[in-house]
Amino acid sequence: MYIIRSLELTNWLCGQGYKILKVEDSEKNPKYKIFLFEDTKQIRNSVAKFLLQKEV
């Protein structure tokens, strides 16, 4: 599983066609959610692309 804690990144990934497999409460702070995706090379590349775009 690939864990995402950012709602903005989660929304972007869903817009790219990735499907959320599960949503859980964060163990660190139950007021927040974590989003679980299938861990693939493609999603890791997409996350890297998102983070690079955020830096610009």
Predicted model as a PDB file, atoms N, CA, C, CB and O in Angstrom, pLDDT in the B-factor column:
MODEL        1                                                                  
ATOM      1  N   MET A   1       0.841  -1.190   0.000  1.00 96.00           N  
ATOM      2  CA  MET A   1       0.000   0.000   0.000  1.00 96.00           C  
ATOM      3  C   MET A   1       0.885   1.252   0.000  1.00 96.00           C  
ATOM      4  CB  MET A   1      -0.956  -0.001   1.227  1.00 96.00           C  
ATOM      5  O   MET A   1       1.939   1.287   0.634  1.00 96.00           O  
ATOM      6  N   TYR A   2       0.437   2.253  -0.710  1.00 97.00           N  
ATOM      7  CA  TYR A   2       1.115   3.547  -0.743  1.00 97.00           C  
ATOM      8  C   TYR A   2       0.240   4.519   0.033  1.00 97.00           C  
ATOM      9  CB  TYR A   2       1.371   4.046  -2.224  1.00 97.00           C  
ATOM     10  O   TYR A   2      -0.915   4.741  -0.329  1.00 97.00           O  
ATOM     11  N   ILE A   3       0.781   5.096   1.091  1.00 97.00           N  
ATOM     12  CA  ILE A   3       0.003   5.946   1.998  1.00 97.00           C  
ATOM     13  C   ILE A   3       0.180   7.413   1.617  1.00 97.00           C  
ATOM     14  CB  ILE A   3       0.429   5.716   3.471  1.00 97.00           C  
ATOM     15  O   ILE A   3       1.298   7.897   1.444  1.00 97.00           O  
ATOM     16  N   ILE A   4      -0.944   8.103   1.491  1.00 97.00           N  
ATOM     17  CA  ILE A   4      -0.952   9.547   1.226  1.00 97.00           C  
ATOM     18  C   ILE A   4      -1.691  10.227   2.369  1.00 97.00           C  
ATOM     19  CB  ILE A   4      -1.623   9.879  -0.161  1.00 97.00           C  
ATOM     20  O   ILE A   4      -2.779   9.804   2.761  1.00 97.00           O  
ATOM     21  N   ARG A   5      -1.089  11.282   2.896  1.00 95.00           N  
ATOM     22  CA  ARG A   5      -1.720  12.029   3.986  1.00 95.00           C  
ATOM     23  C   ARG A   5      -2.275  13.375   3.523  1.00 95.00           C  
ATOM     24  CB  ARG A   5      -0.721  12.248   5.109  1.00 95.00           C  
ATOM     25  O   ARG A   5      -3.013  14.031   4.259  1.00 95.00           O  
ATOM     26  N   SER A   6      -1.924  13.781   2.318  1.00 95.00           N  
ATOM     27  CA  SER A   6      -2.325  15.079   1.785  1.00 95.00           C  
ATOM     28  C   SER A   6      -3.616  14.955   0.970  1.00 95.00           C  
ATOM     29  CB  SER A   6      -1.199  15.673   0.919  1.00 95.00           C  
ATOM     30  O   SER A   6      -3.682  14.181   0.015  1.00 95.00           O  
ATOM     31  N   LEU A   7      -4.628  15.715   1.352  1.00 95.00           N  
ATOM     32  CA  LEU A   7      -5.881  15.715   0.600  1.00 95.00           C  
ATOM     33  C   LEU A   7      -5.668  16.299  -0.797  1.00 95.00           C  
ATOM     34  CB  LEU A   7      -6.964  16.514   1.354  1.00 95.00           C  
ATOM     35  O   LEU A   7      -6.263  15.828  -1.766  1.00 95.00           O  
ATOM     36  N   GLU A   8      -4.827  17.314  -0.898  1.00 96.00           N  
ATOM     37  CA  GLU A   8      -4.549  17.923  -2.206  1.00 96.00           C  
ATOM     38  C   GLU A   8      -3.904  16.896  -3.154  1.00 96.00           C  
ATOM     39  CB  GLU A   8      -3.620  19.162  -2.040  1.00 96.00           C  
ATOM     40  O   GLU A   8      -4.303  16.783  -4.313  1.00 96.00           O  
ATOM     41  N   LEU A   9      -2.932  16.170  -2.668  1.00 97.00           N  
ATOM     42  CA  LEU A   9      -2.275  15.152  -3.484  1.00 97.00           C  
ATOM     43  C   LEU A   9      -3.243  14.024  -3.814  1.00 97.00           C  
ATOM     44  CB  LEU A   9      -1.037  14.597  -2.763  1.00 97.00           C  
ATOM     45  O   LEU A   9      -3.249  13.523  -4.939  1.00 97.00           O  
ATOM     46  N   THR A  10      -4.050  13.623  -2.857  1.00 98.00           N  
ATOM     47  CA  THR A  10      -5.048  12.572  -3.091  1.00 98.00           C  
ATOM     48  C   THR A  10      -6.009  12.982  -4.203  1.00 98.00           C  
ATOM     49  CB  THR A  10      -5.832  12.269  -1.797  1.00 98.00           C  
ATOM     50  O   THR A  10      -6.289  12.190  -5.103  1.00 98.00           O  
ATOM     51  N   ASN A  11      -6.509  14.198  -4.148  1.00 97.00           N  
ATOM     52  CA  ASN A  11      -7.421  14.686  -5.188  1.00 97.00           C  
ATOM     53  C   ASN A  11      -6.733  14.718  -6.542  1.00 97.00           C  
ATOM     54  CB  ASN A  11      -7.945  16.083  -4.834  1.00 97.00           C  
ATOM     55  O   ASN A  11      -7.342  14.364  -7.552  1.00 97.00           O  
ATOM     56  N   TRP A  12      -5.476  15.135  -6.580  1.00 97.00           N  
ATOM     57  CA  TRP A  12      -4.736  15.197  -7.836  1.00 97.00           C  
ATOM     58  C   TRP A  12      -4.548  13.797  -8.408  1.00 97.00           C  
ATOM     59  CB  TRP A  12      -3.372  15.879  -7.629  1.00 97.00           C  
ATOM     60  O   TRP A  12      -4.739  13.582  -9.605  1.00 97.00           O  
ATOM     61  N   LEU A  13      -4.173  12.842  -7.553  1.00 98.00           N  
ATOM     62  CA  LEU A  13      -3.991  11.469  -8.013  1.00 98.00           C  
ATOM     63  C   LEU A  13      -5.302  10.891  -8.566  1.00 98.00           C  
ATOM     64  CB  LEU A  13      -3.466  10.592  -6.866  1.00 98.00           C  
ATOM     65  O   LEU A  13      -5.302  10.207  -9.590  1.00 98.00           O  
ATOM     66  N   CYS A  14      -6.398  11.166  -7.890  1.00 98.00           N  
ATOM     67  CA  CYS A  14      -7.696  10.682  -8.384  1.00 98.00           C  
ATOM     68  C   CYS A  14      -8.007  11.302  -9.741  1.00 98.00           C  
ATOM     69  CB  CYS A  14      -8.826  11.009  -7.376  1.00 98.00           C  
ATOM     70  O   CYS A  14      -8.566  10.639 -10.615  1.00 98.00           O  
ATOM     71  N   GLY A  15      -7.647  12.565  -9.918  1.00 97.00           N  
ATOM     72  CA  GLY A  15      -7.830  13.226 -11.205  1.00 97.00           C  
ATOM     73  C   GLY A  15      -6.970  12.615 -12.300  1.00 97.00           C  
ATOM     74  O   GLY A  15      -7.297  12.710 -13.483  1.00 97.00           O  
ATOM     75  N   GLN A  16      -5.864  11.985 -11.900  1.00 96.00           N  
ATOM     76  CA  GLN A  16      -4.971  11.313 -12.847  1.00 96.00           C  
ATOM     77  C   GLN A  16      -5.428   9.882 -13.135  1.00 96.00           C  
ATOM     78  CB  GLN A  16      -3.540  11.303 -12.305  1.00 96.00           C  
ATOM     79  O   GLN A  16      -4.815   9.180 -13.939  1.00 96.00           O  
ATOM     80  N   GLY A  17      -6.500   9.458 -12.479  1.00 97.00           N  
ATOM     81  CA  GLY A  17      -7.047   8.133 -12.751  1.00 97.00           C  
ATOM     82  C   GLY A  17      -6.740   7.066 -11.714  1.00 97.00           C  
ATOM     83  O   GLY A  17      -7.164   5.921 -11.867  1.00 97.00           O  
ATOM     84  N   TYR A  18      -6.015   7.418 -10.667  1.00 98.00           N  
ATOM     85  CA  TYR A  18      -5.719   6.443  -9.619  1.00 98.00           C  
ATOM     86  C   TYR A  18      -6.934   6.277  -8.706  1.00 98.00           C  
ATOM     87  CB  TYR A  18      -4.476   6.877  -8.798  1.00 98.00           C  
ATOM     88  O   TYR A  18      -7.684   7.225  -8.472  1.00 98.00           O  
ATOM     89  N   LYS A  19      -7.109   5.083  -8.208  1.00 98.00           N  
ATOM     90  CA  LYS A  19      -8.258   4.765  -7.350  1.00 98.00           C  
ATOM     91  C   LYS A  19      -7.804   4.593  -5.905  1.00 98.00           C  
ATOM     92  CB  LYS A  19      -8.973   3.482  -7.842  1.00 98.00           C  
ATOM     93  O   LYS A  19      -6.809   3.923  -5.629  1.00 98.00           O  
ATOM     94  N   ILE A  20      -8.547   5.208  -4.987  1.00 98.00           N  
ATOM     95  CA  ILE A  20      -8.289   5.021  -3.562  1.00 98.00           C  
ATOM     96  C   ILE A  20      -8.768   3.621  -3.190  1.00 98.00           C  
ATOM     97  CB  ILE A  20      -9.006   6.126  -2.690  1.00 98.00           C  
ATOM     98  O   ILE A  20      -9.904   3.247  -3.482  1.00 98.00           O  
ATOM     99  N   LEU A  21      -7.892   2.848  -2.544  1.00 98.00           N  
ATOM    100  CA  LEU A  21      -8.274   1.502  -2.119  1.00 98.00           C  
ATOM    101  C   LEU A  21      -8.944   1.511  -0.755  1.00 98.00           C  
ATOM    102  CB  LEU A  21      -7.057   0.595  -2.089  1.00 98.00           C  
ATOM    103  O   LEU A  21      -9.840   0.710  -0.486  1.00 98.00           O  
ATOM    104  N   LYS A  22      -8.496   2.434   0.115  1.00 98.00           N  
ATOM    105  CA  LYS A  22      -9.037   2.467   1.467  1.00 98.00           C  
ATOM    106  C   LYS A  22      -8.744   3.815   2.102  1.00 98.00           C  
ATOM    107  CB  LYS A  22      -8.452   1.326   2.323  1.00 98.00           C  
ATOM    108  O   LYS A  22      -7.736   4.450   1.792  1.00 98.00           O  
ATOM    109  N   VAL A  23      -9.633   4.253   2.998  1.00 97.00           N  
ATOM    110  CA  VAL A  23      -9.434   5.473   3.778  1.00 97.00           C  
ATOM    111  C   VAL A  23      -9.513   5.071   5.247  1.00 97.00           C  
ATOM    112  CB  VAL A  23     -10.506   6.590   3.418  1.00 97.00           C  
ATOM    113  O   VAL A  23     -10.430   4.363   5.663  1.00 97.00           O  
ATOM    114  N   GLU A  24      -8.535   5.534   6.023  1.00 97.00           N  
ATOM    115  CA  GLU A  24      -8.506   5.214   7.446  1.00 97.00           C  
ATOM    116  C   GLU A  24      -8.221   6.475   8.244  1.00 97.00           C  
ATOM    117  CB  GLU A  24      -7.450   4.127   7.747  1.00 97.00           C  
ATOM    118  O   GLU A  24      -7.726   7.467   7.708  1.00 97.00           O  
ATOM    119  N   ASP A  25      -8.543   6.425   9.546  1.00 96.00           N  
ATOM    120  CA  ASP A  25      -8.150   7.498  10.444  1.00 96.00           C  
ATOM    121  C   ASP A  25      -6.640   7.434  10.654  1.00 96.00           C  
ATOM    122  CB  ASP A  25      -8.908   7.399  11.799  1.00 96.00           C  
ATOM    123  O   ASP A  25      -6.059   6.351  10.717  1.00 96.00           O  
ATOM    124  N   SER A  26      -6.020   8.587  10.760  1.00 94.00           N  
ATOM    125  CA  SER A  26      -4.592   8.645  11.040  1.00 94.00           C  
ATOM    126  C   SER A  26      -4.342   8.168  12.469  1.00 94.00           C  
ATOM    127  CB  SER A  26      -4.042  10.083  10.832  1.00 94.00           C  
ATOM    128  O   SER A  26      -5.083   8.521  13.386  1.00 94.00           O  
ATOM    129  N   GLU A  27      -3.301   7.371  12.652  1.00 92.00           N  
ATOM    130  CA  GLU A  27      -2.946   6.923  13.998  1.00 92.00           C  
ATOM    131  C   GLU A  27      -2.353   8.066  14.803  1.00 92.00           C  
ATOM    132  CB  GLU A  27      -1.958   5.753  13.935  1.00 92.00           C  
ATOM    133  O   GLU A  27      -2.490   8.101  16.026  1.00 92.00           O  
ATOM    134  N   LYS A  28      -1.697   9.001  14.129  1.00 90.00           N  
ATOM    135  CA  LYS A  28      -1.087  10.142  14.812  1.00 90.00           C  
ATOM    136  C   LYS A  28      -2.130  11.126  15.314  1.00 90.00           C  
ATOM    137  CB  LYS A  28      -0.118  10.852  13.885  1.00 90.00           C  
ATOM    138  O   LYS A  28      -2.001  11.677  16.407  1.00 90.00           O  
ATOM    139  N   ASN A  29      -3.161  11.344  14.513  1.00 91.00           N  
ATOM    140  CA  ASN A  29      -4.220  12.272  14.889  1.00 91.00           C  
ATOM    141  C   ASN A  29      -5.519  11.806  14.236  1.00 91.00           C  
ATOM    142  CB  ASN A  29      -3.868  13.739  14.467  1.00 91.00           C  
ATOM    143  O   ASN A  29      -5.702  11.991  13.033  1.00 91.00           O  
ATOM    144  N   PRO A  30      -6.419  11.208  15.008  1.00 89.00           N  
ATOM    145  CA  PRO A  30      -7.653  10.645  14.448  1.00 89.00           C  
ATOM    146  C   PRO A  30      -8.572  11.668  13.760  1.00 89.00           C  
ATOM    147  CB  PRO A  30      -8.417   9.966  15.539  1.00 89.00           C  
ATOM    148  O   PRO A  30      -9.532  11.282  13.093  1.00 89.00           O  
ATOM    149  N   LYS A  31      -8.286  12.954  13.916  1.00 92.00           N  
ATOM    150  CA  LYS A  31      -9.076  13.964  13.208  1.00 92.00           C  
ATOM    151  C   LYS A  31      -8.740  13.980  11.725  1.00 92.00           C  
ATOM    152  CB  LYS A  31      -8.839  15.350  13.813  1.00 92.00           C  
ATOM    153  O   LYS A  31      -9.499  14.517  10.919  1.00 92.00           O  
ATOM    154  N   TYR A  32      -7.602  13.390  11.362  1.00 94.00           N  
ATOM    155  CA  TYR A  32      -7.152  13.364   9.975  1.00 94.00           C  
ATOM    156  C   TYR A  32      -7.304  11.973   9.378  1.00 94.00           C  
ATOM    157  CB  TYR A  32      -5.699  13.824   9.877  1.00 94.00           C  
ATOM    158  O   TYR A  32      -7.374  10.976  10.098  1.00 94.00           O  
ATOM    159  N   LYS A  33      -7.353  11.923   8.058  1.00 96.00           N  
ATOM    160  CA  LYS A  33      -7.483  10.661   7.331  1.00 96.00           C  
ATOM    161  C   LYS A  33      -6.189  10.361   6.579  1.00 96.00           C  
ATOM    162  CB  LYS A  33      -8.682  10.711   6.349  1.00 96.00           C  
ATOM    163  O   LYS A  33      -5.418  11.264   6.254  1.00 96.00           O  
ATOM    164  N   ILE A  34      -5.970   9.076   6.312  1.00 97.00           N  
ATOM    165  CA  ILE A  34      -4.907   8.665   5.396  1.00 97.00           C  
ATOM    166  C   ILE A  34      -5.572   7.915   4.253  1.00 97.00           C  
ATOM    167  CB  ILE A  34      -3.819   7.774   6.118  1.00 97.00           C  
ATOM    168  O   ILE A  34      -6.582   7.236   4.438  1.00 97.00           O  
ATOM    169  N   PHE A  35      -4.991   8.049   3.078  1.00 98.00           N  
ATOM    170  CA  PHE A  35      -5.558   7.469   1.874  1.00 98.00           C  
ATOM    171  C   PHE A  35      -4.590   6.424   1.350  1.00 98.00           C  
ATOM    172  CB  PHE A  35      -5.847   8.555   0.802  1.00 98.00           C  
ATOM    173  O   PHE A  35      -3.403   6.699   1.179  1.00 98.00           O  
ATOM    174  N   LEU A  36      -5.094   5.233   1.096  1.00 98.00           N  
ATOM    175  CA  LEU A  36      -4.255   4.117   0.672  1.00 98.00           C  
ATOM    176  C   LEU A  36      -4.492   3.807  -0.801  1.00 98.00           C  
ATOM    177  CB  LEU A  36      -4.532   2.872   1.532  1.00 98.00           C  
ATOM    178  O   LEU A  36      -5.622   3.611  -1.247  1.00 98.00           O  
ATOM    179  N   PHE A  37      -3.393   3.769  -1.535  1.00 98.00           N  
ATOM    180  CA  PHE A  37      -3.406   3.453  -2.957  1.00 98.00           C  
ATOM    181  C   PHE A  37      -2.548   2.213  -3.182  1.00 98.00           C  
ATOM    182  CB  PHE A  37      -2.891   4.656  -3.809  1.00 98.00           C  
ATOM    183  O   PHE A  37      -1.744   1.845  -2.326  1.00 98.00           O  
ATOM    184  N   GLU A  38      -2.723   1.566  -4.340  1.00 98.00           N  
ATOM    185  CA  GLU A  38      -1.842   0.471  -4.706  1.00 98.00           C  
ATOM    186  C   GLU A  38      -0.441   1.037  -4.939  1.00 98.00           C  
ATOM    187  CB  GLU A  38      -2.369  -0.278  -5.974  1.00 98.00           C  
ATOM    188  O   GLU A  38      -0.283   2.043  -5.631  1.00 98.00           O  
ATOM    189  N   ASP A  39       0.564   0.398  -4.369  1.00 98.00           N  
ATOM    190  CA  ASP A  39       1.941   0.871  -4.498  1.00 98.00           C  
ATOM    191  C   ASP A  39       2.544   0.354  -5.805  1.00 98.00           C  
ATOM    192  CB  ASP A  39       2.795   0.417  -3.282  1.00 98.00           C  
ATOM    193  O   ASP A  39       2.878  -0.824  -5.931  1.00 98.00           O  
ATOM    194  N   THR A  40       2.673   1.260  -6.769  1.00 97.00           N  
ATOM    195  CA  THR A  40       3.259   0.914  -8.063  1.00 97.00           C  
ATOM    196  C   THR A  40       4.314   1.953  -8.431  1.00 97.00           C  
ATOM    197  CB  THR A  40       2.164   0.825  -9.167  1.00 97.00           C  
ATOM    198  O   THR A  40       4.374   3.038  -7.853  1.00 97.00           O  
ATOM    199  N   LYS A  41       5.129   1.597  -9.390  1.00 98.00           N  
ATOM    200  CA  LYS A  41       6.131   2.547  -9.886  1.00 98.00           C  
ATOM    201  C   LYS A  41       5.442   3.763 -10.507  1.00 98.00           C  
ATOM    202  CB  LYS A  41       7.066   1.867 -10.922  1.00 98.00           C  
ATOM    203  O   LYS A  41       5.929   4.887 -10.386  1.00 98.00           O  
ATOM    204  N   GLN A  42       4.311   3.533 -11.170  1.00 98.00           N  
ATOM    205  CA  GLN A  42       3.583   4.625 -11.825  1.00 98.00           C  
ATOM    206  C   GLN A  42       3.078   5.661 -10.810  1.00 98.00           C  
ATOM    207  CB  GLN A  42       2.402   4.062 -12.627  1.00 98.00           C  
ATOM    208  O   GLN A  42       3.177   6.865 -11.050  1.00 98.00           O  
ATOM    209  N   ILE A  43       2.538   5.192  -9.679  1.00 98.00           N  
ATOM    210  CA  ILE A  43       2.031   6.164  -8.697  1.00 98.00           C  
ATOM    211  C   ILE A  43       3.193   6.916  -8.060  1.00 98.00           C  
ATOM    212  CB  ILE A  43       1.182   5.457  -7.605  1.00 98.00           C  
ATOM    213  O   ILE A  43       3.076   8.106  -7.768  1.00 98.00           O  
ATOM    214  N   ARG A  44       4.299   6.239  -7.843  1.00 98.00           N  
ATOM    215  CA  ARG A  44       5.476   6.918  -7.277  1.00 98.00           C  
ATOM    216  C   ARG A  44       5.981   7.994  -8.243  1.00 98.00           C  
ATOM    217  CB  ARG A  44       6.608   5.894  -6.970  1.00 98.00           C  
ATOM    218  O   ARG A  44       6.368   9.081  -7.814  1.00 98.00           O  
ATOM    219  N   ASN A  45       5.979   7.695  -9.533  1.00 97.00           N  
ATOM    220  CA  ASN A  45       6.384   8.688 -10.537  1.00 97.00           C  
ATOM    221  C   ASN A  45       5.408   9.858 -10.567  1.00 97.00           C  
ATOM    222  CB  ASN A  45       6.476   8.042 -11.933  1.00 97.00           C  
ATOM    223  O   ASN A  45       5.821  11.009 -10.707  1.00 97.00           O  
ATOM    224  N   SER A  46       4.126   9.572 -10.437  1.00 97.00           N  
ATOM    225  CA  SER A  46       3.113  10.628 -10.432  1.00 97.00           C  
ATOM    226  C   SER A  46       3.253  11.520  -9.204  1.00 97.00           C  
ATOM    227  CB  SER A  46       1.709  10.020 -10.480  1.00 97.00           C  
ATOM    228  O   SER A  46       3.114  12.739  -9.306  1.00 97.00           O  
ATOM    229  N   VAL A  47       3.525  10.928  -8.056  1.00 97.00           N  
ATOM    230  CA  VAL A  47       3.734  11.723  -6.837  1.00 97.00           C  
ATOM    231  C   VAL A  47       4.959  12.613  -7.001  1.00 97.00           C  
ATOM    232  CB  VAL A  47       3.899  10.803  -5.597  1.00 97.00           C  
ATOM    233  O   VAL A  47       4.928  13.782  -6.616  1.00 97.00           O  
ATOM    234  N   ALA A  48       6.030  12.080  -7.565  1.00 97.00           N  
ATOM    235  CA  ALA A  48       7.239  12.876  -7.807  1.00 97.00           C  
ATOM    236  C   ALA A  48       6.930  14.041  -8.743  1.00 97.00           C  
ATOM    237  CB  ALA A  48       8.364  11.995  -8.403  1.00 97.00           C  
ATOM    238  O   ALA A  48       7.400  15.157  -8.521  1.00 97.00           O  
ATOM    239  N   LYS A  49       6.144  13.791  -9.784  1.00 96.00           N  
ATOM    240  CA  LYS A  49       5.748  14.842 -10.728  1.00 96.00           C  
ATOM    241  C   LYS A  49       4.943  15.928 -10.006  1.00 96.00           C  
ATOM    242  CB  LYS A  49       4.918  14.241 -11.896  1.00 96.00           C  
ATOM    243  O   LYS A  49       5.174  17.119 -10.214  1.00 96.00           O  
ATOM    244  N   PHE A  50       4.003  15.513  -9.165  1.00 96.00           N  
ATOM    245  CA  PHE A  50       3.194  16.467  -8.398  1.00 96.00           C  
ATOM    246  C   PHE A  50       4.083  17.333  -7.512  1.00 96.00           C  
ATOM    247  CB  PHE A  50       2.147  15.724  -7.539  1.00 96.00           C  
ATOM    248  O   PHE A  50       3.923  18.553  -7.468  1.00 96.00           O  
ATOM    249  N   LEU A  51       5.018  16.704  -6.807  1.00 95.00           N  
ATOM    250  CA  LEU A  51       5.886  17.441  -5.896  1.00 95.00           C  
ATOM    251  C   LEU A  51       6.798  18.402  -6.647  1.00 95.00           C  
ATOM    252  CB  LEU A  51       6.719  16.476  -5.067  1.00 95.00           C  
ATOM    253  O   LEU A  51       7.068  19.497  -6.154  1.00 95.00           O  
ATOM    254  N   LEU A  52       7.276  18.019  -7.826  1.00 95.00           N  
ATOM    255  CA  LEU A  52       8.085  18.924  -8.634  1.00 95.00           C  
ATOM    256  C   LEU A  52       7.278  20.132  -9.092  1.00 95.00           C  
ATOM    257  CB  LEU A  52       8.655  18.189  -9.840  1.00 95.00           C  
ATOM    258  O   LEU A  52       7.791  21.251  -9.119  1.00 95.00           O  
ATOM    259  N   GLN A  53       6.025  19.912  -9.449  1.00 92.00           N  
ATOM    260  CA  GLN A  53       5.156  21.018  -9.883  1.00 92.00           C  
ATOM    261  C   GLN A  53       4.891  21.975  -8.724  1.00 92.00           C  
ATOM    262  CB  GLN A  53       3.816  20.474 -10.442  1.00 92.00           C  
ATOM    263  O   GLN A  53       4.764  23.182  -8.931  1.00 92.00           O  
ATOM    264  N   LYS A  54       4.810  21.445  -7.512  1.00 86.00           N  
ATOM    265  CA  LYS A  54       4.572  22.292  -6.330  1.00 86.00           C  
ATOM    266  C   LYS A  54       5.748  23.194  -6.023  1.00 86.00           C  
ATOM    267  CB  LYS A  54       4.270  21.433  -5.119  1.00 86.00           C  
ATOM    268  O   LYS A  54       5.580  24.279  -5.466  1.00 86.00           O  
ATOM    269  N   GLU A  55       6.961  22.739  -6.392  1.00 82.00           N  
ATOM    270  CA  GLU A  55       8.163  23.530  -6.118  1.00 82.00           C  
ATOM    271  C   GLU A  55       8.281  24.743  -7.021  1.00 82.00           C  
ATOM    272  CB  GLU A  55       9.392  22.672  -6.269  1.00 82.00           C  
ATOM    273  O   GLU A  55       8.889  25.743  -6.640  1.00 82.00           O  
ATOM    274  N   VAL A  56       7.709  24.667  -8.207  1.00 73.00           N  
ATOM    275  CA  VAL A  56       7.850  25.752  -9.197  1.00 73.00           C  
ATOM    276  C   VAL A  56       6.935  26.895  -8.873  1.00 73.00           C  
ATOM    277  CB  VAL A  56       7.561  25.248 -10.607  1.00 73.00           C  
ATOM    278  O   VAL A  56       6.915  27.893  -9.592  1.00 73.00           O  
TER     279      VAL A  56                                                      
ENDMDL                                                                          
END                                                                             
